[in-house]
Structure formats: structure tokens, C-alpha cells
Amino acid sequence: MKKMTDFENKKVLVLGLAKSGEAAARLLDRLGAIVTINDGKPFEDNPMAQELLEDGIRVICGSHPLELLDEEFALMVKNPGIRYDNPMVEKAITKGIPVWTEVELAYLISEAPIIGITGSNGKTTTTSMIAAVLNQAGQSAQLCGNIGFPASSIAQDAKEEDTLVMELSSFQLMGVDAFHPHIAVITNLMPTHLDYHGDFDAYVAAKWNLQNRMTARDYLVLNFNQDLGRELAKNTQAKVIPFATGQKVDGAYSLDGKLYFKEEYVMEANQIGVPGSHNVENALATIAVAKLQGVANDAIRQALIQFEGVKHRLQFLTKISGVSFYNDSKSTNILATQKALSGFDNPHVILIAGGLDRGNSFDELIPDIRGLKRMVLLGESAPKVAQAAKSAEVPYDTVSGVAEAVRVAFESAEEGDVVLFSPANASWDMFKNFEERGERFIEAVNTLRGF
């Protein structure tokens, strides 16, 4: 960790706990800041706050008192999920207090270079693929960020010879200033989280913060399958390394089932350890980063052949009586489910879908679900997904929960079929997050197996 005196005796407010808030508070305390934590969860039900208080850090729980900001805070570090129209955040901005997320702190203290990965879909898989390839090559890659390991915690122990491979959400990237990765990846950009950002332009702007501080000595890996990626490439100081499928670009690309980097053959597309056209894109982005890092093709091939995916993202669970079960709970939007379906043969797929109703229709899903063997629908959005199923002439069942969905799907399946849990919706109607939803699916499948 770099030695820093910038925060010594400075008053800093950490708004919201969870993993990232705790990591930020502990780091700032270590750096000599005078830290106050404000979390909405009542103190008596907040073991994390209790531990922090025991360690001598001031905590204020149960509400968000605006008068707290009348103290002379030099900085606010907020939980990424807290919106900018939150009264506490609005007052901090009005008072001229910088509002960061903890990934900014991670950058400031990190001795290790950073590879930053963002995008609407595929960022978790791509982040994991990149780390796997670098580690296969003997480089020390440390996963962190939105993938579940707070960046400001991992950065404290990272050395110059390490590399932080950091997944970054649009929420996190709205709270950066000096943040400067040496290599950055944007997997793709599609309208999502518009309830947070307001519109697609604001969402893209948040993602584009990733490259704000990059220079001509840095590299930005962009998806040239998207016209937007090609347009954005014109507006960065970084050297752009494109990736694309079905067309030759000056970077990583696929042609006739083979993957290349700048005309150099790397591997066969069907060797990738996870299915789907979207994973070809993820692998191409990974290959681009690996080649920039000097990784040999043999190491790239071995890592991508062995790659089995990440939990809750097209995760193969098991076969029961010849029926394969895949957990894709992380598919919280239509595009993610479309990409998941691309890896399978529709007549042999029973799709379990549905979740939080955000007011949108599912008409754009219709071409992708045509020919499915069956759909099993649950959650608030089930009636709207059912309309898409009717339009696509796909038979469907509506159920009340995940366990029932698994049972009904299995009853409809035959040997050689796939039960794909890819909701195309957020989880918050029934669960705290997509991880809890995915765990419930795993439990239901294990129950079916008799475990």
C-alpha cells in the first residue's frame, strides 16, 4: 500500500455499510482519517456497525440525519447503490463535499497496476476470465471490485508485481475522480439501470468515466460489434484495442469458429469452457487483455478451456436423469437472457424466467424464445413475460416460487433437455439480490437430486 498522508485528521463520512462501506471505513481509519459511519440499519440489528464501534470508529445508525452534514466533512464515501438524489448525497454536493465510491480509494493507495472491466453484461465473466488467464501465465492477478471483493481492501495488500483485476459497475464509476487503470475493458453497453441513471446517455456517461484519466500510454478494449463502441473509440486518449465476432478488426476477433489477435491464431471458439456466443465475446476481450500483458497463446488456451464460469452466471450445476441444469440468476435484464439462450438449442430448453416488474414489456425477447420447449414463469413480471410467451407460441406455466419452478420444469423435461434459470429480471421482488435467488435455485436442484 502506498504511504499517504492526504487523509490524516480529515473528517470523512462513510454513507452506507455492506462490504464496501466497511472496507472504506477501515482503510480511512488506517490512513488517519476521522471517520464517521452513517448506516440506515438500526444499531442493534447491525453487527458490522457494532464491530466498527468496538474498534473505535464512530457510527450513527438507524436514520440519515441531514444535520450530520453540518459538521466539517472533507469527503463523503458512499455505498455505490445509494442514489445521487438521496437527501444526504444531495446536501453533500450542495456543500461542495466530494462524493466518492471506495474504488477511488483503492486506486489512490494501490501499488499494483489496475485492469478495470465494466459493461452492461459479461463483466463478471470477463473479469474472472482475465484473472484466470493471467494466473495461468504466472502473473499474480487479484480479483476485486463489484465481483464481491472490495477493491479498497484488496489494494491494501497488493504489491507492485500484482495486478488488480477490477470489475466496476456504473454506480461505482460515478464516484471516481483520479481513478486511472492502465488497461480498461467495456464489454458492451445496453440500456439498463435506467431507474438509477435516468436515461441511457447518463448511464453511458457513468461507464465512460472508466477512461477519463487514461492517456496514450494506456489501452482501452472496446466491443466493435456495437456501433456505439466504434463511436466511443473516437473520444478517448487511450489506445483502442477492438474486439468483434465475424469480422476482422485490429485487435481480437473470431472468424469461421477460430479466435485471433491481430491475425495471429489463438484457439478454436468451441474450446471455450462455457457455452454461448456472448462468451465468445468475453473470451475475445480477455484475449486482447492477455496479449497486452504478454501472455503466451498456450496459457490463454489452457485457461479458457478450463474456465467453468462464475457462480450464478450460466453456471452448470448437474444432470438429473439426463436433464442439465444451469443457474443464470445473474441475468437481471433481457439482453443477458438473450445471450444465455444463444448457447442452447431452443427445442430442448425449459426456461425459468420472471422477477421484479420494472414496467417494461418483453417484446424484444420474443425472437429468442421462439421454439422453446416450455417456459416456467414466476415473480411480479410473470404476466408480462407470459404475454411474450404467448406471442412466441411457447407453452408456459406460472408458479409461486423457485422450488416449484424447478419441479415443474423437470416434470416437462426429457433426457437431453436443459433447464435454464435465466430470469431476465432483477430479483428484488422476492429476494435481497440475485445471489440469494441463485442459491435458492441451487437448493431446489439439490433437493430434486435427493441431497
Kinemage of the C-alpha trace (Angstrom):
@kinemage 1
@onewidth
@group {chain A} dominant
@subgroup {mainchain}
@vectorlist {calphas} color= white
{ca met a 1} P 0.000 0.000 0.000
{ca lys a 2} L 1.270 3.442 -0.878
{ca lys a 3} L 2.074 5.690 2.035
{ca met a 4} L -0.463 8.516 2.152
{ca thr a 5} L -0.949 11.459 4.459
{ca asp a 6} L -3.784 13.084 2.490
{ca phe a 7} L -6.477 11.868 4.895
{ca glu a 8} L -4.716 12.434 8.198
{ca asn a 9} L -7.008 14.275 10.635
{ca lys a 10} L -9.556 14.857 7.842
{ca lys a 11} L -13.196 14.210 8.710
{ca val a 12} L -14.732 11.657 6.350
{ca leu a 13} L -18.323 10.433 6.268
{ca val a 14} L -18.898 6.870 5.058
{ca leu a 15} L -22.538 6.626 3.949
{ca gly a 16} L -23.850 3.060 3.940
{ca leu a 17} L -22.050 -0.036 5.103
{ca ala a 18} L -22.102 -3.502 3.488
{ca lys a 19} L -18.731 -4.883 2.401
{ca ser a 20} L -17.539 -1.818 0.530
{ca gly a 21} L -18.526 0.597 3.291
{ca glu a 22} L -16.758 -1.433 5.951
{ca ala a 23} L -13.629 -1.711 3.783
{ca ala a 24} L -13.600 2.037 3.118
{ca ala a 25} L -14.111 2.897 6.788
{ca arg a 26} L -11.314 0.611 7.956
{ca leu a 27} L -8.918 1.880 5.285
{ca leu a 28} L -9.646 5.524 6.058
{ca asp a 29} L -9.167 4.863 9.768
{ca arg a 30} L -5.826 3.217 8.968
{ca leu a 31} L -4.865 6.310 6.938
{ca gly a 32} L -5.505 8.564 9.918
{ca ala a 33} L -8.880 9.997 8.933
{ca ile a 34} L -11.514 10.901 11.499
{ca val a 35} L -14.220 8.533 10.279
{ca thr a 36} L -17.965 8.685 10.862
{ca ile a 37} L -20.167 5.891 9.522
{ca asn a 38} L -23.844 6.517 8.830
{ca asp a 39} L -25.963 3.463 8.057
{ca gly a 40} L -29.739 3.134 7.893
{ca lys a 41} L -29.901 -0.250 9.613
{ca pro a 42} L -30.618 0.030 13.368
{ca phe a 43} L -27.549 -0.419 15.545
{ca glu a 44} L -28.979 -3.357 17.488
{ca asp a 45} L -29.509 -5.268 14.209
{ca asn a 46} L -26.210 -4.183 12.703
{ca pro a 47} L -23.319 -6.439 13.787
{ca met a 48} L -20.936 -4.813 11.319
{ca ala a 49} L -21.572 -1.390 12.872
{ca gln a 50} L -21.163 -2.885 16.323
{ca glu a 51} L -17.757 -4.299 15.410
{ca leu a 52} L -16.620 -0.997 13.924
{ca leu a 53} L -17.688 0.867 17.044
{ca glu a 54} L -15.749 -1.599 19.189
{ca asp a 55} L -12.725 -0.809 17.042
{ca gly a 56} L -13.069 2.888 17.853
{ca ile a 57} L -14.838 4.142 14.729
{ca arg a 58} L -17.829 6.439 15.225
{ca val a 59} L -21.128 5.008 13.973
{ca ile a 60} L -24.568 6.601 13.589
{ca cys a 61} L -27.246 4.074 12.699
{ca gly a 62} L -30.976 3.792 12.145
{ca ser a 63} L -31.501 7.016 10.180
{ca his a 64} L -29.716 9.528 7.997
{ca pro a 65} L -29.814 12.867 9.879
{ca leu a 66} L -29.193 15.726 7.464
{ca glu a 67} L -27.772 17.857 10.285
{ca leu a 68} L -24.840 15.432 10.407
{ca leu a 69} L -23.545 17.131 7.274
{ca asp a 70} L -23.273 20.428 9.146
{ca glu a 71} L -20.053 19.004 10.554
{ca glu a 72} L -16.990 19.923 8.533
{ca phe a 73} L -16.520 16.796 6.465
{ca ala a 74} L -13.788 16.879 3.831
{ca leu a 75} L -15.142 13.871 1.954
{ca met a 76} L -18.108 11.522 1.642
{ca val a 77} L -17.546 7.908 0.565
{ca lys a 78} L -20.921 6.399 -0.261
{ca asn a 79} L -22.167 2.912 -0.939
{ca pro a 80} L -22.498 2.609 -4.751
{ca gly a 81} L -26.153 1.608 -4.506
{ca ile a 82} L -27.151 4.871 -2.820
{ca arg a 83} L -28.568 7.174 -5.481
{ca tyr a 84} L -27.476 10.734 -6.071
{ca asp a 85} L -30.972 12.032 -5.327
{ca asn a 86} L -30.613 10.722 -1.768
{ca pro a 87} L -31.004 13.771 0.537
{ca met a 88} L -27.679 13.112 2.269
{ca val a 89} L -25.838 12.932 -1.040
{ca glu a 90} L -27.638 15.987 -2.413
{ca lys a 91} L -26.724 18.021 0.661
{ca ala a 92} L -23.079 16.909 0.474
{ca ile a 93} L -22.896 18.014 -3.163
{ca thr a 94} L -24.584 21.336 -2.342
{ca lys a 95} L -21.976 21.935 0.364
{ca gly a 96} L -19.159 21.162 -2.077
{ca ile a 97} L -18.130 17.934 -0.363
{ca pro a 98} L -16.576 15.465 -2.829
{ca val a 99} L -18.625 12.250 -3.101
{ca trp a 100} L -16.588 9.139 -3.923
{ca thr a 101} L -17.060 5.402 -4.022
{ca glu a 102} L -14.450 3.165 -2.428
{ca val a 103} L -12.814 2.178 -5.739
{ca glu a 104} L -11.325 5.695 -5.826
{ca leu a 105} L -9.636 4.993 -2.503
{ca ala a 106} L -8.361 1.681 -3.887
{ca tyr a 107} L -6.726 3.465 -6.809
{ca leu a 108} L -5.086 6.066 -4.589
{ca ile a 109} L -3.376 3.505 -2.357
{ca ser a 110} L -2.664 0.700 -4.815
{ca glu a 111} L 0.924 -0.185 -5.616
{ca ala a 112} L -0.366 -2.633 -8.217
{ca pro a 113} L -1.484 -1.637 -11.716
{ca ile a 114} L -5.208 -1.886 -12.399
{ca ile a 115} L -7.160 -3.567 -15.177
{ca gly a 116} L -10.698 -2.193 -14.987
{ca ile a 117} L -13.658 -4.026 -16.540
{ca thr a 118} L -17.180 -2.696 -16.947
{ca gly a 119} L -20.169 -3.160 -19.257
{ca ser a 120} L -23.869 -3.958 -19.213
{ca asn a 121} L -23.390 -7.724 -19.485
{ca gly a 122} L -20.455 -10.074 -19.278
{ca lys a 123} L -18.283 -8.018 -16.955
{ca thr a 124} L -18.191 -10.598 -14.152
{ca thr a 125} L -17.350 -13.440 -16.541
{ca thr a 126} L -14.767 -11.346 -18.395
{ca thr a 127} L -13.172 -10.193 -15.147
{ca ser a 128} L -12.929 -13.800 -13.979
{ca met a 129} L -11.600 -14.972 -17.355
{ca ile a 130} L -8.883 -12.306 -17.352
{ca ala a 131} L -7.761 -13.229 -13.843
{ca ala a 132} L -7.726 -16.924 -14.767
{ca val a 133} L -5.599 -16.307 -17.864
{ca leu a 134} L -3.105 -14.058 -16.069
{ca asn a 135} L -2.742 -16.508 -13.203
{ca gln a 136} L -2.310 -19.382 -15.660
{ca ala a 137} L 0.613 -17.413 -17.105
{ca gly a 138} L 2.188 -16.976 -13.665
{ca gln a 139} L 1.154 -13.365 -13.264
{ca ser a 140} L -0.426 -12.544 -9.903
{ca ala a 141} L -3.956 -11.347 -10.652
{ca gln a 142} L -6.112 -10.223 -7.729
{ca leu a 143} L -9.882 -10.190 -8.319
{ca cys a 144} L -11.672 -7.244 -6.723
{ca gly a 145} L -14.404 -4.638 -7.086
{ca asn a 146} L -18.021 -5.327 -7.944
{ca ile a 147} L -17.241 -9.038 -8.113
{ca gly a 148} L -17.563 -9.286 -4.326
{ca phe a 149} L -14.105 -8.400 -3.004
{ca pro a 150} L -13.947 -4.698 -2.023
{ca ala a 151} L -11.219 -3.050 -4.056
{ca ser a 152} L -10.045 -0.853 -1.176
{ca ser a 153} L -9.493 -3.974 0.925
{ca ile a 154} L -7.600 -5.998 -1.706
{ca ala a 155} L -5.497 -2.974 -2.718
{ca gln a 156} L -4.068 -2.632 0.782
{ca asp a 157} L -2.125 -5.888 0.429
{ca ala a 158} L -1.365 -5.766 -3.305
{ca lys a 159} L 2.279 -5.365 -4.360
{ca glu a 160} L 3.837 -3.809 -7.460
{ca glu a 161} L 4.207 -7.257 -9.038
{ca asp a 162} L 0.489 -7.965 -8.637
{ca thr a 163} L -2.324 -6.801 -10.913
{ca leu a 164} L -5.726 -5.730 -9.634
{ca val a 165} L -8.365 -7.137 -11.993
{ca met a 166} L -11.298 -4.967 -11.009
{ca glu a 167} L -14.941 -5.326 -12.002
{ca leu a 168} L -16.611 -1.923 -11.968
{ca ser a 169} L -20.298 -1.023 -12.015
{ca ser a 170} L -21.763 2.207 -13.369
{ca phe a 171} L -22.688 3.059 -9.771
{ca gln a 172} L -19.061 2.766 -8.681
{ca leu a 173} L -17.760 4.702 -11.678
{ca met a 174} L -19.950 7.693 -10.893
{ca gly a 175} L -17.834 8.176 -7.755
{ca val a 176} L -14.321 8.342 -9.208
{ca asp a 177} L -12.020 11.272 -9.854
{ca ala a 178} L -8.330 10.364 -10.210
{ca phe a 179} L -9.057 6.694 -10.935
{ca his a 180} L -6.747 5.535 -13.729
{ca pro a 181} L -6.481 1.938 -14.951
{ca his a 182} L -3.640 1.008 -17.283
{ca ile a 183} L -5.948 -1.308 -19.245
{ca ala a 184} L -9.724 -0.915 -19.351
{ca val a 185} L -12.455 -3.053 -20.919
{ca ile a 186} L -16.047 -2.160 -21.777
{ca thr a 187} L -17.766 -5.422 -22.695
{ca asn a 188} L -20.925 -3.833 -24.166
{ca leu a 189} L -23.419 -1.065 -23.419
{ca met a 190} L -27.171 -1.633 -23.340
{ca pro a 191} L -29.998 0.269 -21.609
{ca thr a 192} L -30.059 -0.956 -18.019
{ca his a 193} L -30.239 0.560 -14.520
{ca leu a 194} L -32.194 3.440 -16.057
{ca asp a 195} L -34.191 3.722 -12.841
{ca tyr a 196} L -30.892 4.794 -11.215
{ca his a 197} L -29.341 6.843 -14.017
{ca gly a 198} L -32.466 8.378 -15.559
{ca asp a 199} L -31.619 7.734 -19.203
{ca phe a 200} L -29.225 5.799 -21.405
{ca asp a 201} L -26.948 8.776 -22.088
{ca ala a 202} L -26.368 9.244 -18.359
{ca tyr a 203} L -25.689 5.526 -17.990
{ca val a 204} L -23.126 5.570 -20.810
{ca ala a 205} L -21.508 8.665 -19.319
{ca ala a 206} L -21.104 6.851 -15.998
{ca lys a 207} L -19.451 3.883 -17.722
{ca trp a 208} L -17.243 6.201 -19.780
{ca asn a 209} L -15.762 7.624 -16.550
{ca leu a 210} L -13.617 4.489 -16.624
{ca gln a 211} L -11.311 6.062 -19.205
{ca asn a 212} L -11.396 9.716 -18.119
{ca arg a 213} L -7.807 9.730 -16.849
{ca met a 214} L -6.334 7.367 -19.405
{ca thr a 215} L -3.556 8.560 -21.711
{ca ala a 216} L -1.934 7.417 -24.940
{ca arg a 217} L 0.188 5.034 -22.833
{ca asp a 218} L -2.950 3.155 -21.749
{ca tyr a 219} L -5.212 0.673 -23.541
{ca leu a 220} L -8.999 0.653 -23.879
{ca val a 221} L -10.611 -2.588 -25.104
{ca leu a 222} L -13.951 -1.903 -26.825
{ca asn a 223} L -16.674 -4.012 -28.431
{ca phe a 224} L -16.758 -3.201 -32.155
{ca asn a 225} L -19.817 -5.404 -32.649
{ca gln a 226} L -21.627 -2.327 -31.365
{ca asp a 227} L -21.807 0.904 -33.356
{ca leu a 228} L -21.692 2.690 -30.007
{ca gly a 229} L -18.314 1.096 -29.269
{ca arg a 230} L -16.948 2.380 -32.566
{ca glu a 231} L -18.283 5.879 -31.842
{ca leu a 232} L -16.876 5.980 -28.341
{ca ala a 233} L -13.483 4.908 -29.687
{ca lys a 234} L -13.177 8.339 -31.292
{ca asn a 235} L -13.425 10.112 -27.936
{ca thr a 236} L -10.628 8.717 -25.791
{ca gln a 237} L -6.945 9.479 -25.326
{ca ala a 238} L -6.211 5.781 -24.748
{ca lys a 239} L -5.070 3.417 -27.472
{ca val a 240} L -8.178 1.498 -28.554
{ca ile a 241} L -7.950 -2.289 -28.946
{ca pro a 242} L -11.182 -3.543 -30.543
{ca phe a 243} L -12.767 -6.976 -30.378
{ca ala a 244} L -15.523 -8.328 -32.617
{ca thr a 245} L -17.117 -11.526 -33.876
{ca gly a 246} L -17.493 -12.453 -37.528
{ca gln a 247} L -15.299 -9.620 -38.744
{ca lys a 248} L -11.626 -8.789 -38.795
{ca val a 249} L -10.527 -5.883 -36.596
{ca asp a 250} L -7.152 -4.556 -35.430
{ca gly a 251} L -7.407 -6.468 -32.187
{ca ala a 252} L -9.158 -9.681 -31.120
{ca tyr a 253} L -11.723 -11.276 -33.418
{ca ser a 254} L -13.415 -14.504 -34.454
{ca leu a 255} L -13.767 -15.854 -37.974
{ca asp a 256} L -15.050 -19.280 -39.040
{ca gly a 257} L -15.035 -20.584 -35.484
{ca lys a 258} L -11.445 -19.518 -34.766
{ca leu a 259} L -10.191 -16.794 -32.410
{ca tyr a 260} L -7.392 -14.442 -33.456
{ca phe a 261} L -5.407 -11.495 -32.170
{ca lys a 262} L -4.069 -9.215 -34.907
{ca glu a 263} L -4.062 -12.069 -37.477
{ca glu a 264} L -2.390 -14.485 -35.043
{ca tyr a 265} L -4.422 -17.652 -34.439
{ca val a 266} L -5.075 -18.248 -30.741
{ca met a 267} L -7.660 -21.067 -30.354
{ca glu a 268} L -10.916 -22.596 -31.546
{ca ala a 269} L -14.084 -20.882 -30.325
{ca asn a 270} L -15.643 -24.211 -29.358
{ca gln a 271} L -12.783 -24.876 -26.936
{ca ile a 272} L -14.028 -22.191 -24.529
{ca gly a 273} L -15.187 -23.887 -21.343
{ca val a 274} L -18.549 -22.086 -21.176
{ca pro a 275} L -21.267 -22.039 -23.869
{ca gly a 276} L -22.831 -19.142 -25.756
{ca ser a 277} L -21.961 -16.501 -28.331
{ca his a 278} L -21.660 -13.941 -25.547
{ca asn a 279} L -18.838 -15.988 -24.043
{ca val a 280} L -17.001 -15.795 -27.359
{ca glu a 281} L -17.137 -12.010 -26.964
{ca asn a 282} L -15.982 -12.313 -23.359
{ca ala a 283} L -13.114 -14.551 -24.438
{ca leu a 284} L -12.073 -12.118 -27.171
{ca ala a 285} L -11.952 -9.249 -24.674
{ca thr a 286} L -9.894 -11.491 -22.418
{ca ile a 287} L -7.521 -12.412 -25.241
{ca ala a 288} L -6.980 -8.730 -26.008
{ca val a 289} L -6.016 -8.016 -22.399
{ca ala a 290} L -3.854 -11.140 -22.176
{ca lys a 291} L -1.874 -10.235 -25.284
{ca leu a 292} L -1.347 -6.702 -23.956
{ca gln a 293} L 0.000 -8.336 -20.792
{ca gly a 294} L 2.389 -10.515 -22.793
{ca val a 295} L 0.639 -13.827 -22.144
{ca ala a 296} L 1.528 -16.705 -24.474
{ca asn a 297} L -1.179 -18.404 -26.529
{ca asp a 298} L -0.699 -21.734 -24.744
{ca ala a 299} L -1.560 -20.145 -21.397
{ca ile a 300} L -4.573 -18.366 -22.903
{ca arg a 301} L -5.864 -21.613 -24.390
{ca gln a 302} L -5.371 -23.641 -21.235
{ca ala a 303} L -7.110 -21.080 -19.029
{ca leu a 304} L -10.090 -20.619 -21.342
{ca ile a 305} L -10.506 -24.367 -21.937
{ca gln a 306} L -10.535 -24.936 -18.166
{ca phe a 307} L -12.787 -21.963 -17.417
{ca glu a 308} L -16.083 -23.190 -15.988
{ca gly a 309} L -17.813 -19.874 -15.500
{ca val a 310} L -18.731 -17.986 -12.364
{ca lys a 311} L -21.401 -18.684 -9.819
{ca his a 312} L -24.883 -17.541 -10.900
{ca arg a 313} L -23.702 -16.694 -14.430
{ca leu a 314} L -24.616 -19.591 -16.740
{ca gln a 315} L -23.296 -21.932 -14.040
{ca phe a 316} L -23.645 -25.622 -14.868
{ca leu a 317} L -24.949 -27.416 -11.786
{ca thr a 318} L -25.655 -31.055 -12.577
{ca lys a 319} L -27.520 -33.583 -14.686
{ca ile a 320} L -30.540 -35.422 -13.303
{ca ser a 321} L -31.889 -38.281 -15.447
{ca gly a 322} L -30.054 -36.767 -18.404
{ca val a 323} L -31.505 -33.260 -17.859
{ca ser a 324} L -28.899 -30.460 -17.452
{ca phe a 325} L -29.481 -27.613 -15.003
{ca tyr a 326} L -27.931 -24.167 -15.457
{ca asn a 327} L -28.050 -21.342 -12.907
{ca asp a 328} L -28.023 -17.949 -14.620
{ca ser a 329} L -29.556 -15.921 -11.791
{ca lys a 330} L -27.240 -13.009 -12.618
{ca ser a 331} L -29.255 -12.442 -15.808
{ca thr a 332} L -31.161 -9.470 -14.446
{ca asn a 333} L -32.127 -7.997 -17.826
{ca ile a 334} L -33.440 -9.150 -21.195
{ca leu a 335} L -30.106 -8.896 -23.010
{ca ala a 336} L -28.429 -11.236 -20.530
{ca thr a 337} L -31.131 -13.862 -21.036
{ca gln a 338} L -30.928 -13.463 -24.811
{ca lys a 339} L -27.208 -14.158 -24.629
{ca ala a 340} L -27.740 -17.139 -22.329
{ca leu a 341} L -30.272 -18.661 -24.734
{ca ser a 342} L -27.836 -18.269 -27.634
{ca gly a 343} L -25.757 -21.101 -26.212
{ca phe a 344} L -28.514 -23.720 -26.401
{ca asp a 345} L -30.882 -25.424 -28.831
{ca asn a 346} L -34.338 -23.940 -28.095
{ca pro a 347} L -36.436 -27.087 -28.677
{ca his a 348} L -34.565 -28.751 -25.819
{ca val a 349} L -34.732 -25.824 -23.346
{ca ile a 350} L -37.169 -25.189 -20.500
{ca leu a 351} L -36.603 -21.578 -19.464
{ca ile a 352} L -37.435 -20.359 -15.946
{ca ala a 353} L -37.862 -16.575 -16.005
{ca gly a 354} L -39.506 -13.637 -14.266
{ca gly a 355} L -38.815 -11.317 -11.358
{ca leu a 356} L -39.098 -7.643 -10.457
{ca asp a 357} L -41.586 -5.710 -12.593
{ca arg a 358} L -39.824 -2.551 -13.769
{ca gly a 359} L -42.664 -1.578 -16.085
{ca asn a 360} L -41.085 -2.795 -19.320
{ca ser a 361} L -42.531 -5.269 -21.792
{ca phe a 362} L -40.680 -8.341 -23.043
{ca asp a 363} L -41.434 -7.995 -26.742
{ca glu a 364} L -37.727 -7.902 -27.630
{ca leu a 365} L -37.348 -11.356 -26.067
{ca ile a 366} L -39.911 -12.921 -28.424
{ca pro a 367} L -37.495 -13.868 -31.257
{ca asp a 368} L -35.137 -15.506 -28.758
{ca ile a 369} L -37.759 -17.671 -27.030
{ca arg a 370} L -39.465 -18.937 -30.175
{ca gly a 371} L -39.202 -22.693 -30.328
{ca leu a 372} L -38.536 -23.210 -26.631
{ca lys a 373} L -39.894 -26.451 -25.279
{ca arg a 374} L -41.568 -24.654 -22.368
{ca met a 375} L -41.291 -21.657 -20.042
{ca val a 376} L -41.910 -21.568 -16.309
{ca leu a 377} L -42.699 -18.081 -15.014
{ca leu a 378} L -42.565 -16.542 -11.555
{ca gly a 379} L -42.372 -13.178 -9.808
{ca glu a 380} L -44.034 -9.803 -10.353
{ca ser a 381} L -43.268 -9.710 -14.064
{ca ala a 382} L -44.705 -13.171 -14.816
{ca pro a 383} L -47.862 -11.803 -16.527
{ca lys a 384} L -45.777 -9.634 -18.866
{ca val a 385} L -43.336 -12.429 -19.665
{ca ala a 386} L -46.382 -14.626 -20.302
{ca gln a 387} L -47.525 -12.195 -22.996
{ca ala a 388} L -44.186 -12.663 -24.756
{ca ala a 389} L -44.516 -16.451 -24.415
{ca lys a 390} L -47.994 -16.317 -25.993
{ca ser a 391} L -46.718 -14.201 -28.869
{ca ala a 392} L -43.879 -16.656 -29.415
{ca glu a 393} L -46.321 -19.583 -29.157
{ca val a 394} L -44.356 -21.139 -26.305
{ca pro a 395} L -46.322 -23.153 -23.721
{ca tyr a 396} L -45.788 -21.918 -20.168
{ca asp a 397} L -46.649 -22.479 -16.525
{ca thr a 398} L -46.897 -19.827 -13.826
{ca val a 399} L -45.639 -20.778 -10.369
{ca ser a 400} L -45.245 -19.105 -6.994
{ca gly a 401} L -41.608 -19.792 -6.193
{ca val a 402} L -38.249 -21.161 -7.295
{ca ala a 403} L -38.668 -24.623 -5.782
{ca glu a 404} L -41.972 -25.121 -7.594
{ca ala a 405} L -40.422 -23.788 -10.794
{ca val a 406} L -37.637 -26.371 -10.652
{ca arg a 407} L -40.105 -29.202 -10.027
{ca val a 408} L -42.459 -28.138 -12.840
{ca ala a 409} L -39.568 -27.622 -15.286
{ca phe a 410} L -38.123 -31.043 -14.518
{ca glu a 411} L -41.522 -32.694 -15.000
{ca ser a 412} L -41.633 -31.155 -18.509
{ca ala a 413} L -38.101 -32.252 -19.409
{ca glu a 414} L -36.752 -35.340 -21.113
{ca glu a 415} L -33.280 -36.792 -21.385
{ca gly a 416} L -31.075 -34.384 -23.326
{ca asp a 417} L -33.046 -31.291 -22.301
{ca val a 418} L -31.782 -28.231 -20.434
{ca val a 419} L -33.460 -26.406 -17.551
{ca leu a 420} L -32.147 -22.854 -17.746
{ca phe a 421} L -32.808 -20.446 -14.876
{ca ser a 422} L -32.249 -17.089 -16.565
{ca pro a 423} L -34.820 -14.649 -15.156
{ca ala a 424} L -34.351 -11.585 -17.453
{ca asn a 425} L -35.411 -9.536 -14.423
{ca ala a 426} L -33.941 -8.177 -11.213
{ca ser a 427} L -34.515 -10.233 -8.064
{ca trp a 428} L -35.787 -7.661 -5.589
{ca asp a 429} L -39.446 -8.640 -5.755
{ca met a 430} L -38.698 -11.890 -3.925
{ca phe a 431} L -35.049 -11.809 -2.844
{ca lys a 432} L -32.391 -9.478 -1.451
{ca asn a 433} L -30.192 -9.953 -4.510
{ca phe a 434} L -29.509 -12.260 -7.445
{ca glu a 435} L -27.071 -14.298 -5.332
{ca glu a 436} L -29.805 -15.254 -2.867
{ca arg a 437} L -32.094 -16.083 -5.789
{ca gly a 438} L -29.412 -18.271 -7.346
{ca glu a 439} L -28.745 -20.055 -4.071
{ca arg a 440} L -32.445 -20.834 -3.809
{ca phe a 441} L -32.315 -22.370 -7.280
{ca ile a 442} L -29.261 -24.437 -6.360
{ca glu a 443} L -31.020 -25.654 -3.202
{ca ala a 444} L -34.092 -26.648 -5.219
{ca val a 445} L -31.985 -28.596 -7.721
{ca asn a 446} L -30.131 -30.332 -4.894
{ca thr a 447} L -33.460 -31.258 -3.313
{ca leu a 448} L -34.511 -32.756 -6.637
{ca arg a 449} L -31.309 -34.816 -6.610
{ca gly a 450} L -32.145 -36.059 -3.116
{ca phe a 451} L -29.324 -34.185 -1.394
